[in-house]
Amino acid sequence: MITRVGIVAKPGLSAISADLPTIVAWLKARGVEAVFDADTAALTRVDGARVVSRDDLPHHVDLILLMGGDGTLLGMADRVAQAGLQIPILGVNFGGLGFLTEITYPELFPSLEATLAGTAGIDERMMLRASVQRRSAVVAERFVLNDVAVTGGALSRLAEFDVTVGGKLVASFHADGIIIATPTGSTAYNLSAGGPIVHPAVDALVLNPIAPHTLTNRPLVIPAGAEVLVHPKMRGADAEAFVTFDGQEGERLEPGDTVSIERARHPARLIRASARSYYQVLRQKLRWAER
């Protein structure tokens, strides 16, 4: 039973402000309460609507209706995972590419209707738990839907990264960085860096060195159940290394730090448009397989 729907919009998305009262009224007519996060509530005026922080929203709702782009969805998927919940997300595209938020605005109400009726398709997408370990303590932790990237500093110089998978050394990579991508994230940074497209149903990760010094260091598909450890070797006083989570947030690493990546306990649950297959989305969004 869905009785409370959280409404989240991309910050500053004024184009949706006039439509928000209509969405609230539509939900109310079906006995469903709308709950806003504070940033979205500031876009419109809906008397009597409950407002909570975006971080706290997953604790108050049964479904999240998200209007924005893929970046907005990635941030909300992290918040849902941080809460230890499995709240489904219905993403409506108001961004650019919209590979994850593939539902169009004209499809919003039919998709909501199917979701409330329990007939909507739900994709369960693997998420990763990434943490930075420093002197036996965890100093940062995020949940990612797309990828974790460990890179060198801003200057154009090669860095060195020791990578182990399931406790076994893979290689010591000389490269600009390392990407660890989920199947969902295989069409993001990984694809731009020359990695393969992996269907979301495949239980695997992609380990992809960025601009490797050795041309035989090609992307590697690895088991999803094995923990990946990335240890950047920072040599010299001016050496730098950073870790980035889903391209949303980052952390500067210190000498001796290790980045740990493992499968999260729960997948992200994304409402999908039943009229389109994954391959159709590839063709439409990426122009895949076109001449």
C-alpha positions, 0 to 999 in steps of 0.5 A: 500500500502506498499512502505517502508519496515524497515529491522531489524536484531538481533544485531550482526547477521552476518549470515544475512549480505550476504543476506541483499543486496539480500533482498534489491534488491528483494524489489527494483524490486517491487518498495519498498524502504528498510529502515535500522536501524543503527545496521542492516546497520552496518552488510552489505553494501547497497549503497544509503539505508536510515538509521534511528535509531531503535527507530525512524524506525516505523515512516518511514515504512509501514512494518517491516521485522525482522530477529532474535529471540523473544527477538528482536521482543518484543523490536520492538513491544514496539517501534511500540507501543511507536510510537502510530502506528500499523505497521505490523511485519514479524518476521523471526526466527534466534534465539532459540525457535522462538515462535513468530518469527515462519517464517523460512528463506526459507519462507521469500520471499513467506511471503513477496510476500503475505504481499505485495499482501495483502493476508498474514494472520495477527494476532492481539495480545493484548499488555499491557501498564505498568507504575510505579507510584511514588508519583503521577508521572509516572517514567517509562512506557513500552508497553509489548507483553508478560508479566510484572513481579514484583519480590522481591530482589536478596536474597531468601526471600518471598515478599508481594504484594497487587494486585487489579483488576478493583479496587477490592482487589484480595489478598495480595500475599506472593511469590517471585513475580507476573507475569501478562501475556497476552495470547501471553505471557502465553507460556513464563515466565508464563508457566515456573512458572506453569501457563496455556497456553491461546489461543491468541484469548482469551480476558483475562490476567493471574495473576500468583504468583511466588512460592507462600508461600500459595499453594492455591494461584494458577494462576488466569485468569482475564478480560483483560479490568480491570486495574491491580495494584501491590503494593509491600510491602517493609519492612525493610531497605534492602528490594527490589523490581523490575519490569521487562517488557517483560524480556527486561528492568527493573526498581528498585522500591521504597517504595510506588511505584505502578505498573499499568498494562492495555490493550494498545490502539493498539494490535501488528500486526504479519504476520503469516505463513498461513501454520501453525495453533497456535496448530501446533506451540505449538506442534512444538516449545513446544513439547506440547501434545507429549508423 
